Amino acid sequence: MQDDAIVALYWQRDESAIRETQDKYGHYLTKIAYNILSDLEDSMESVNDTYLHAWNSMPPHRPSILSTYLAKITRRVSIDIFRRHNRQKRQASQYTLSLDELNDCLSNGNTTEQTADSKLLAQAISSYLRSLPEEARTLFISRYFFLDSLKEAAALCHMSESKAKSMLHRTRQGLQTHLRKEGFLL
């Protein structure tokens, strides 16, 4: 079923919208959740919560790209579950590994200025990513948005892990330089 037909089912409040979403995107969303949570049961909970959030948000939202809309919800829900389960200790997951890698070029965001400028920061990061060659951008997004392992991200881009690791390192350094030029204190 096409995305626009699935969205129409949500707008009609037809419960088959959830079944169609699950059939089309269930595996995709579970992978995103698992990359963050490293636990299949928690990942399934996250995906089920995603369906609920999608149900409650459509209408009024009418996403033009359903997969991206659902991925954003899944990431947010999964990160919330991760934080709830791991307040005391950090668990080794693709989420924590990718955050550790980005830690050098992004600050922790504790100051009032950084909180107020979070939208500007997002725009600066998006601007930088749009300036990258497609291969570097795809690798970066795979690793840091979809939280794929280094091995999975490298395979997606048809390159060796060592090349991917080097490219990600250079991309993070470039991001850090770009953000400093944009006036962000890192």
C-alpha positions, 0 to 999 in steps of 0.5 A: 500500500502506498504511503498516501493511502496509509495516511488517508486511513489514519485520517479516516480513523481506520484501524487498518492504518496501524496494520498497514503501517506495521506490514510496511514499516515494522522491520524498519522501525524495529531496527531503528529502535534496536540500534538505540535500545539493544533489547528486542523487547524494548524495541517492540515496545517502542515500535508499538508506542510509535504506532500509538503516537502516529494514530494520535498525531494524524490528524492534524499532521499529514506527513508527506514522507511517512517513513521519515515521520515514523522514524522520527517518532521511533527515535524519540520514543526509543531515546525516552525509553533508553533514558528511563532505563539507564538513568544510573548507568550507560549501556553499550548500544549504538546510541551511546557509541554514536553519541560518544563519537559526536561528543568531541564536536558537539558540546553538552548543551547545558548553558542557557545560550546553547538551549536558546540556540538549539534551533540555530544549531540544528539549522547549522548542522543541516546546512553542513550536511547538505554541503557534503558529498552524497556518500559522506552525508549518507554515511553520517546519517546512517551512523548518527540518525539511524544509529547503524553500527559502523559495519552496517553504515559502511556496508550501506555505502559499499565501503570498508569499515576502515574507510567509513571510520576515517570518513566519519572522523573527517566529517565530524572534524569538518562539522566541528569546524563549521559550527565554530565558524557559525559562532557556536562555542564547543 
